[in-house]
Amino acid sequence: MEEQQHRNALPHGFKLFEYEIQSVLGKPGGFGITYLAIDTHLRQSVAIKEYLPSDFAIREGRSTVYVKSSSYDESFKWGLKCFIEEAQVLAKFNHHNIIRVSRFFESNGTAYMVMEYQNGQSLTEFLKERRVLTEEELKKLVIPLLEGLEEIHHSGVLHRDIKPNNIYIRDDNTPVLLDFGSARFAIGQKTRSVTSIVTPGYAPLEQYDNEIKDQGPWTDIYALGAVMYNAITGESPPAATRRVMKDPMIPAVKVGAGRYSRSLLLAIDWALQLSEEDRPQTVDQWRDKMLATSEDVPKEIFTPKQYWNLINIIGLGIIILLCVITSYYGYKNYTYSIELQNMQHVLSQTNLRVLQEQNSCKAERKHLKLERAKHKKCKAKYNEATGLLKEVERFKIGNEISQTGILETKPTGFKTKQYYTVINVTPTDTLNMREFAGTINGKIGEIPSVGVCIEYLGNFRFRKGGLWVKVRYENIEGWVHSYFLNAAENGCGEISE
């Protein structure tokens, strides 16, 4: 085999303890080589992955791996450490759709992980035969992978290299995730080599800057969304860096219209948002969207009975607010009612977040050995959630709090507008209006630091960093952060028949 003659590969028949090398599986990569081997004790096939970063390590002689130069020594050891830690983490998983690691060991100046061997082919080869998949075939592939990915994320681990080559289709058509990118990412951080840790088309923007703080479940979700896009179009999406200025990618809802359900296509486009804040934050959130029977109707998180079992004082306040909003939007035109439905959905999400953080705190306090630092972090999350709730209440539509503290609606027949003034902006600066919520790009206008009578249009969105609201100023409509707005003391002539 041509691959077997790769200059760094172990030769056929080489013995690694009880394992005998048979051949190289696939094409040797830049960070390691995977072999087909025989366990001579159990008489069964296994796959063995060898840590061998070809950029700064080489095999000399028949077996031993050496660093090419002493200047690479620190990077090699750092990657080796992460390779071993990755093997230890994978060994803990026992999921049908995650590759099973049965053993790891160090030898020949490097390290190895022994994995179960499966008969089948990579998704790359699978798609070459079929080019595109039907919706039924795609869901049979993706849903099991989501279950495996969810277990990975719950363990605090990211895959970081999901692509067709790292998804294996067994002979029974069930998928399995291979080749995690932890060691690859670690080396990329150490060497600052961006190109070494990304796969164009499948890596989101945050993987191009080597900043681990920007990566999370949404990073793997982007990659799997790109795999799905490939499966319905026959081509991978453009590299994320090409999509920044003028996005050449045709959305899935257009390219797949008529062949796939709208909810599936919207889920793919959601996963492929350039900003990590605009993507699904968890696998569960994404799956709900993907499997929704109607993408326009938010999926209920709790049944009414379950919801009332979880309700608390904060939740009760939200319910009252939602009831008032519901009665109020009955008097508005259709467009305005849609905006209020958006508010209701966002408020429901806020309430759920508060409940989750509060219940999480209560559960953790039951543990007598709870570390003080963890308790502070938990409390901070809860305070952040309740803070967001208070911020939302500053942008109610058609409601006022009376002197008794009770929410009251405006009289029927009047349309109430809300106006705000600029705060927290230095006199020499301006407040930028954005085309989209939560983005530093897309500037469409400016509001001076002394701006008044800024009309709130009744629509807001949560983004990483806080609450964004849609406003109108001098006939320009755009998004601004709520931190820079304060309710106007006068009405600006807002009430009219």
FENURNOR-V896222 format. One line per field, one symbol per residue. psi: psi as a letter, one per 20 degrees, with the letter a starting at -180 (. if undefined). Layout:
BEGIN
psi = ???
END
This chain:
BEGIN
psi = qghhjphiqqrpiqpncjpppgrpobppriirppqprpoigilqqrpppponoihkqqppbhgppqphqhiigggghghgghgghgghghhhpmphjppppiqqrpqkjarqpprqpppbrqhghghhhigrqrgggghhggghhhgghghghhjkqqgjlprhhjpporhjjqqpprmqkghghghhghikngiijqophiprhiiijjohhiqahhghggghhhghgghihjqqrqqhhhiggooippqhhghjpihqqhhghhhghghjpgphhirpiqgggghgghjphoiioppphqrhghghhiqagghhhgggghgggghgihirrgghhghhhggggghghggggggghghgggghihohkpqhghgggghhgghgghghghhgiilqpjqqorhijppqqqqqiqopqpqrrprkpqhjrroppqhqpjqirkpirqprijprloppjkprqproibppqprpoljppaprphhjqqpqhriklipq.
END
